[in-house]
Amino acid sequence: MTSLSSSSATPILRARQLGKRVNARSGTLTILSGVELVVNPGESVAILGASGSGKSTLLGLLAGLDTESDGEVELNGISLKGLNEDQRAEVRADGVGFVFQSFQLLPALTALENVLLPLELSGYGAAQSQASRLLQAVGLSGREDHYPRQLSGGEQQRVAIARAFASQPKILFADEPTGNLDSHTGEAIIQLLFDLNRREHTTLVLVTHDAQLAARCQRRLQLVSGQLETLA
């Protein structure tokens, strides 16, 4: 199968013959098979698919959150094949960010502290100023001391986006980033995500069932029967 790529630049993400199988009561279930993908630095790529098509599974494999049954993923030039969880975590810590549908903020930490946490864990020198800058960039400069329960869904997702960009990732993975938001709030979050993507020069890979969101990306791929196909 031909690699799904837009140029011959050195890729930031590559999947070769990627497959994932799980055991089910009825036998072995094949979720992904023979997936080929090449993503170059600075690209924005959308992966579309129906519910249950394996989009989130694919994203987890590409981001090193899960292990493959077949094939190989290279992330930031490093093969994830055969790495244990700690080793994959080291790869993710060096230039990989995440935005999830469920926000995944720590409820006992304020907005500022949620953004600060990954910076402090990585030993970032100017953590406080970087976290404050990003909260300001997402329109939450007056909400730094608020806890997640004191924020709306849209505000929580803004904090999650600020946290994802805090360590200046080379590549950002987003899993249905507007799935828990109303259409108006979701549109604002989409605009924010792409604005930051351009401003920070970050590669963006997102999975979604939303065709309008996918249309904002430079490339659109669709997951069909466990394999990726390019959309016009």
C-alpha positions in Angstrom: 0.0 0.0 0.0 1.2 3.5 -0.8 2.2 5.7 2.2 -0.3 8.5 2.8 2.0 11.5 2.6 2.0 15.0 1.0 5.7 15.5 0.4 9.1 13.9 0.8 10.2 15.9 3.8 11.7 14.1 6.8 8.5 12.9 8.6 7.7 13.6 12.2 5.4 10.6 12.3 5.3 7.4 10.3 3.3 4.2 10.4 4.3 1.1 8.5 1.9 -1.8 8.1 0.4 -0.9 11.4 -2.1 -3.4 12.9 -4.1 -3.9 16.1 -6.0 -7.0 17.2 -7.7 -7.7 20.4 -9.3 -10.9 21.9 -13.0 -11.0 22.1 -15.6 -13.6 23.2 -16.2 -14.4 19.6 -12.5 -14.7 18.8 -9.8 -12.4 17.6 -11.1 -9.0 16.5 -9.0 -7.0 14.0 -9.4 -3.3 14.5 -6.6 -2.0 12.3 -4.7 -3.7 9.5 -1.8 -2.6 7.2 -2.1 1.1 8.1 0.4 3.3 6.3 0.8 6.9 7.2 3.5 9.7 6.8 3.1 13.1 8.5 5.5 15.9 7.9 6.5 18.7 10.3 4.0 21.5 10.5 1.2 19.6 8.8 -2.4 19.4 10.0 -4.0 16.0 9.3 -7.5 14.9 10.1 -8.5 11.2 10.5 -12.2 10.7 9.9 -14.3 7.6 10.7 -17.6 6.4 12.0 -18.0 5.6 15.7 -16.3 2.3 16.4 -14.1 2.5 13.3 -10.9 2.4 15.4 -9.9 6.1 15.2 -9.0 6.5 18.9 -7.2 3.1 18.8 -5.1 4.4 15.8 -4.4 7.7 17.6 -3.3 5.8 20.7 -0.9 3.7 18.6 0.5 6.7 16.8 1.1 8.6 20.0 2.7 5.7 21.8 -0.1 5.3 24.3 -0.8 1.7 23.2 1.2 -1.1 21.6 0.7 -2.5 18.1 0.0 -6.1 17.1 1.8 -5.7 13.8 4.0 -3.1 12.0 5.8 -0.1 13.4 5.3 3.5 14.4 8.1 6.1 14.3 7.5 9.2 16.4 9.9 12.1 16.2 12.4 9.8 14.4 12.2 7.1 17.1 10.8 3.7 16.5 8.3 2.7 19.3 8.4 -1.0 18.4 9.4 -3.1 21.4 9.6 -0.2 23.8 8.1 -0.6 27.3 5.7 1.9 28.8 8.5 3.9 30.5 10.4 4.1 27.3 7.4 5.2 25.3 6.7 7.8 28.0 10.2 9.2 27.5 9.5 9.6 23.8 6.2 11.3 24.5 7.8 13.7 27.0 10.1 15.0 24.3 7.8 17.1 22.0 4.4 15.4 22.1 1.1 17.0 23.3 -2.4 15.7 23.8 -5.9 17.2 23.8 -8.7 14.7 24.8 -12.5 14.9 24.5 -12.8 14.4 28.3 -10.4 17.3 29.1 -8.5 15.2 31.7 -7.7 18.1 34.0 -6.7 17.3 37.6 -9.6 18.5 39.8 -7.5 19.4 42.8 -5.3 21.8 40.7 -6.2 25.3 39.5 -6.1 26.2 35.8 -2.6 27.6 36.2 -1.4 24.6 38.2 -2.8 22.2 35.5 -0.8 24.0 32.9 2.3 24.3 35.1 2.4 20.6 36.0 4.0 19.2 32.7 6.4 22.2 32.6 7.6 21.5 36.2 7.9 17.8 35.5 10.1 18.5 32.5 12.2 21.0 34.4 11.2 23.9 32.1 13.1 27.0 33.2 10.4 29.7 33.0 7.4 27.5 33.8 5.3 30.2 35.6 5.6 32.8 32.8 5.0 30.1 30.1 1.9 28.8 31.7 0.5 32.3 32.3 1.3 33.3 28.6 -0.6 30.3 27.3 -3.6 30.9 29.6 -3.7 34.4 28.3 -3.5 33.1 24.7 -6.6 31.0 25.2 -8.5 33.8 26.8 -8.3 32.7 30.5 -5.9 35.2 32.0 -8.5 36.1 34.6 -9.2 32.4 35.5 -5.8 31.2 36.6 -6.9 30.5 40.2 -10.1 28.7 39.3 -10.5 25.0 39.7 -12.0 22.8 36.9 -15.3 22.6 38.7 -15.5 26.4 38.6 -15.0 26.4 34.8 -17.4 25.7 31.9 -16.8 22.9 29.5 -15.4 25.3 27.0 -13.1 26.9 29.6 -11.9 23.5 30.7 -11.0 22.5 27.2 -9.1 25.8 26.8 -7.1 24.9 29.8 -6.4 21.5 28.3 -5.2 23.1 25.1 -3.0 25.5 27.0 -1.5 22.5 28.9 -1.0 20.6 25.6 1.0 23.5 24.1 2.8 24.4 27.3 5.9 22.3 26.6 6.0 23.5 23.0 5.3 20.1 21.4 6.5 19.3 18.0 3.4 17.3 17.4 -0.1 17.5 19.0 -2.6 14.7 19.0 -6.3 15.6 19.5 -9.0 13.0 20.1 -12.5 14.4 19.3 -11.5 17.8 21.0 -15.0 19.3 20.6 -17.0 16.1 21.3 -18.3 17.3 24.7 -19.0 20.8 23.7 -22.0 22.6 22.1 -21.6 23.8 18.5 -20.9 27.4 19.4 -18.3 26.6 22.0 -16.8 23.9 19.8 -16.3 26.4 16.9 -14.4 28.7 19.3 -12.2 25.8 20.4 -11.5 24.7 16.8 -10.4 28.3 15.9 -8.2 28.4 19.0 -6.6 25.1 18.2 -5.7 26.0 14.7 -4.6 29.5 15.7 -2.2 28.0 18.2 -1.2 25.3 15.7 0.0 28.0 13.3 1.5 30.3 15.9 3.5 27.6 17.6 4.4 25.8 14.3 3.1 22.5 15.8 2.2 19.5 13.7 -1.5 18.6 14.3 -3.0 15.1 14.1 -6.7 14.9 15.1 -9.3 12.2 14.9 -12.9 13.2 14.5 -16.3 12.3 13.0 -16.9 16.0 12.3 -16.5 16.7 8.6 -16.4 20.4 9.1 -13.6 20.2 11.6 -11.7 17.9 9.3 -12.1 20.3 6.5 -9.9 22.8 8.4 -6.9 20.5 8.1 -4.5 20.4 5.2 -5.1 16.7 4.7 -8.1 14.5 5.4 -7.9 10.7 5.7 -10.7 8.3 6.4 -10.5 5.0 8.4 -12.5 2.3 6.5 -12.4 -1.3 7.4 -9.2 -0.8 9.4 -7.3 1.0 6.8 -6.6 4.7 5.9 -7.9 6.2 2.6 -7.2 9.7 1.3 -10.1 12.0 0.9 -10.2 14.7 -1.8 
